[in-house]
């Protein structure tokens, strides 16, 4: 979970903008609500951990498959 602090509003705004650009939300207000929910509820961390796991698996697989 994100700890509210000096970077918290920046993370929310950045994620909100990404949600708008990707077409997931209609505007920054809706995107900010979704982003805050994901950051504060731990969903963003779970997604990041999943991405790290996939990246590590592919890197390891590629590293050993070339030999």
Residue pairs with C-beta under 8 A, 6 or more apart in sequence:
1 39
1 40
1 41
1 42
1 45
2 8
2 11
2 39
2 40
2 44
2 45
4 40
8 39
11 35
11 39
12 32
12 35
12 36
12 39
13 28
13 32
13 35
15 31
15 34
15 35
15 38
15 39
15 44
16 25
16 28
16 31
16 32
16 34
16 35
17 28
17 31
18 31
19 25
19 30
19 31
19 34
19 35
20 26
20 27
20 28
20 31
24 31
24 34
25 31
25 34
35 44
37 43
38 44
38 47
